[in-house]
Every structure is written in C-alpha cells, then in structure tokens.
C-alpha cells in the first residue's frame, strides 16, 4: 500500500508525499516501523500542504 501511494503521489507531482513514503517502506519491511501513530502527523501535514497547493493551482 505504501509503495502504491508513493507512486501515485509522484505521478501527480506531489513531491513531498512521494519522497516521504519510500523512507517509510523499508522501515516497514525491516520491522523497524511498527507503531503507525508516529506517521500520522507527518503524513497529514504533507497531505495538507499538497492539497492546498493543488487547490491554489487549480482554483478549487
């Protein structure tokens, strides 16, 4: 799922999100990230920034 989101974010030009997820993916694969609560705030912040930029660019 993380890989899918990173790819989709990259294709849409959401650089912050596309760069964030590849860092998380290996941590999950190697068992270093087991507490998803750590991820919520940075993901939400990156998403909000991307959303606001998208909305401003396309006047939505």
C-alpha positions as CSV (number, residue, x, y, z in Angstrom):
1,X,0.0,0.0,0.0
2,X,2.8,2.4,0.9
3,X,4.5,1.7,-2.4
4,X,1.3,2.4,-4.3
5,X,0.7,5.7,-2.6
6,X,4.3,6.8,-3.2
7,X,4.0,6.0,-6.9
8,X,0.6,7.7,-7.2
9,X,1.8,10.8,-5.4
10,X,4.8,11.0,-7.6
11,X,2.8,10.7,-10.8
12,X,0.5,13.6,-9.6
13,X,3.5,15.8,-8.8
14,X,3.1,15.6,-5.0
15,X,6.9,15.5,-4.3
16,X,6.7,15.7,-0.5
17,X,4.4,12.7,-0.3
18,X,6.3,10.7,-2.9
19,X,9.6,11.3,-1.0
20,X,8.1,10.5,2.4
21,X,6.7,7.1,1.7
22,X,9.9,5.5,0.2
23,X,11.5,6.3,3.6
24,X,8.7,4.5,5.4
25,X,8.6,1.5,3.2
26,X,12.0,0.0,4.1
27,X,11.4,0.7,7.7
28,X,8.2,-1.4,7.5
29,X,9.9,-4.1,5.5
30,X,12.6,-4.5,8.1
31,X,10.3,-4.4,11.1
32,X,11.7,-1.0,12.3
33,X,8.3,0.8,12.0
34,X,5.6,-1.0,13.9
35,X,3.8,2.0,15.5
36,X,1.8,3.8,12.8
37,X,0.9,6.5,15.2
38,X,4.3,8.1,14.6
39,X,3.4,8.5,10.9
40,X,0.0,10.2,11.2
41,X,1.2,13.8,11.9
42,X,3.9,14.0,9.2
43,X,1.6,12.3,6.6
44,X,-1.3,14.6,7.4
45,X,1.0,17.7,7.2
46,X,2.4,16.7,3.9
47,X,-1.0,15.8,2.5
48,X,-2.5,19.2,3.7
49,X,0.4,21.1,2.0
50,X,-0.1,19.2,-1.2
51,X,-3.9,19.7,-1.1
52,X,-3.5,23.4,-0.5
53,X,-1.0,23.8,-3.4
54,X,-3.3,21.8,-5.7
55,X,-6.3,23.8,-4.7
56,X,-4.5,27.1,-5.3
57,X,-3.1,26.0,-8.7
58,X,-6.4,24.8,-10.0
59,X,-8.7,27.3,-8.2
60,X,-10.7,24.6,-6.4
